[in-house]
Amino acid sequence: MRYTIKQMAEMFGVTEHTLRFYTDKGLLPCERDSGNRRVFTEESVNWMQGIQCLKGCGASLEDIQEYCRLCLLEESEENLRARYAIILKQRDEAYKRIEEAKATAKYMDDKVAHYEAILAGLAPDDTNPKNWTAGKRPKH
């Protein structure tokens, strides 16, 4: 099956510009028709699925490029280990984002509790920056 750039963009929920970018970077294979327009194949669909998986894991463009480069090399244990290292890196980054999200949620829980105390009349309203002074900025 052959797909136009518009069909590919709709299929993957990306812009045509994104697809052009990936093809220009050599990440996404495509052919050209007689009018020099990009034409995508099932192989293109496979590569785009892989790119989206990596991007969804938070991989940088450089990591995606390296992963794709490795996929194009002859298969070997060294090659497999290099791709595995990229996946491990992405997993580590995902766990870091989880910890950051937990810290943010804890901070917001504390903010909610502070607002509830203010609304209940148990604490003064110190939440408006226009009322702060250099010596009286809240720590929360």
C-alpha positions in Angstrom: 0.0 0.0 0.0 1.2 3.5 -0.7 0.3 6.6 1.3 0.4 10.3 0.7 2.0 12.6 3.2 -1.5 13.8 4.2 -2.6 10.2 4.8 0.5 9.5 6.9 0.0 12.7 8.9 -3.6 11.7 9.6 -2.7 8.1 10.4 -0.2 9.1 13.0 -1.7 12.4 14.3 1.2 14.5 13.3 1.7 17.4 10.9 3.0 17.0 7.4 5.9 19.2 8.5 6.9 16.6 11.1 6.9 13.9 8.4 9.0 16.1 6.1 11.4 16.7 9.0 11.7 13.0 9.8 12.3 12.1 6.1 14.9 15.0 5.8 16.7 13.6 8.8 16.8 10.2 7.3 14.6 8.6 10.0 11.6 7.9 7.9 12.0 6.3 4.4 9.9 7.4 1.6 9.8 7.2 -2.2 9.1 10.0 -4.6 6.4 10.0 -7.3 6.7 11.5 -10.8 5.9 14.9 -9.3 8.7 14.6 -6.7 6.1 14.3 -3.9 6.8 12.0 -1.0 5.1 8.6 -1.1 5.1 6.4 1.9 5.0 2.6 2.1 4.2 0.0 4.7 7.9 0.1 5.6 7.5 3.8 6.2 4.5 3.0 8.5 6.7 0.6 10.5 9.5 3.2 10.9 7.0 5.9 11.9 5.5 3.6 14.5 9.0 3.0 15.9 9.7 6.7 16.0 6.5 7.4 17.7 7.2 4.7 20.3 10.6 6.2 21.1 9.2 9.8 21.1 6.4 8.7 23.4 9.0 7.4 25.8 10.7 10.8 25.9 13.6 10.0 23.6 15.5 12.9 22.2 15.9 13.4 18.5 19.6 12.3 18.9 18.6 9.1 20.6 15.9 8.4 18.0 18.5 9.0 15.2 21.0 6.7 16.9 18.4 4.0 17.4 17.3 4.2 13.8 20.9 4.1 12.6 21.6 1.0 14.7 18.5 -0.6 13.2 19.9 -0.2 9.7 23.2 -1.9 10.5 23.8 -5.6 10.3 22.2 -7.3 13.2 24.7 -8.3 15.9 24.8 -8.7 19.7 26.8 -5.5 19.9 24.1 -3.7 17.9 21.4 -5.2 20.0 23.2 -4.1 23.2 23.5 -0.6 21.9 19.8 -0.4 21.2 19.1 -1.9 24.6 21.3 0.8 26.2 19.1 3.5 24.6 16.0 1.8 26.0 17.5 1.6 29.5 18.4 5.3 29.3 14.7 6.1 28.4 13.5 3.9 31.3 15.8 5.8 33.7 14.5 9.1 32.4 10.9 7.9 32.8 11.6 7.1 36.4 13.1 10.5 37.0 10.0 12.1 35.5 7.9 10.0 37.9 9.9 11.3 40.9 9.6 14.9 39.7 5.8 14.4 39.2 5.5 13.0 42.8 7.4 16.0 44.1 5.1 18.4 42.2 2.0 16.6 43.4 3.3 16.8 47.1 3.9 20.5 46.6 0.4 21.0 45.2 -1.1 19.0 48.1 0.6 21.4 50.5 -0.7 24.3 48.5 -4.3 22.9 48.6 -4.0 22.4 52.4 -2.7 26.0 52.8 -5.6 27.4 50.8 -8.1 25.3 52.8 -6.6 26.7 56.0 -7.0 30.2 54.7 -10.6 29.5 53.6 -11.4 28.0 57.0 -10.1 31.2 58.7 -7.2 29.3 60.3 -4.5 31.2 58.4 -4.1 34.7 56.9 -4.3 35.0 53.1 -0.7 35.3 52.0 -1.2 33.9 48.5 -1.3 37.1 46.4 2.1 38.3 45.2 1.0 41.9 45.0 0.8 41.9 48.8 4.2 40.4 49.4 7.2 42.4 50.7 10.8 41.5 50.7 10.7 40.3 54.3 7.3 38.6 54.0 7.4 36.2 51.0 5.8 32.9 51.8 7.9 29.8 51.7 5.1 27.6 50.4 
